């Protein structure tokens, strides 16, 4: 999460040069804000995808207790027959 705050100042000289070349300070500011938003959204999406075993909090999580308790139990009973 810290990289989304510490990385944009390294791009500041580029945004300053771009604003100077285009004679528009607003364009440089918009690009710097978009970089912060993009980095933060990347961090959030990675943190959501990172742990698939948190079934209560995310939609595509794996419900381990349900899988082992219900589904696997039925398969074990079928195998014993």
ChimeraX attribute file (.defattr): number of C-alpha atoms within 10 A of each C-alpha:
attribute: neighborCount
match mode: 1-to-1
recipient: residues
	/A:1	11
	/A:2	8
	/A:3	11
	/A:4	17
	/A:5	11
	/A:6	11
	/A:7	13
	/A:8	16
	/A:9	12
	/A:10	9
	/A:11	13
	/A:12	15
	/A:13	12
	/A:14	13
	/A:15	20
	/A:16	17
	/A:17	13
	/A:18	16
	/A:19	17
	/A:20	13
	/A:21	10
	/A:22	12
	/A:23	11
	/A:24	12
	/A:25	15
	/A:26	11
	/A:27	16
	/A:28	21
	/A:29	15
	/A:30	11
	/A:31	16
	/A:32	19
	/A:33	12
	/A:34	12
	/A:35	16
	/A:36	17
	/A:37	13
	/A:38	13
	/A:39	17
	/A:40	17
	/A:41	13
	/A:42	14
	/A:43	15
	/A:44	13
	/A:45	11
	/A:46	11
	/A:47	11
	/A:48	16
	/A:49	11
	/A:50	10
	/A:51	12
	/A:52	14
	/A:53	13
	/A:54	15
	/A:55	14
	/A:56	10
	/A:57	10
	/A:58	13
	/A:59	10
	/A:60	13
	/A:61	15
	/A:62	15
	/A:63	14
	/A:64	12
	/A:65	11
	/A:66	11
	/A:67	11
	/A:68	11
	/A:69	11
	/A:70	11
	/A:71	11
	/A:72	13
	/A:73	13
	/A:74	11
	/A:75	10
	/A:76	10
	/A:77	9
	/A:78	9
	/A:79	8
	/A:80	6
	/A:81	5
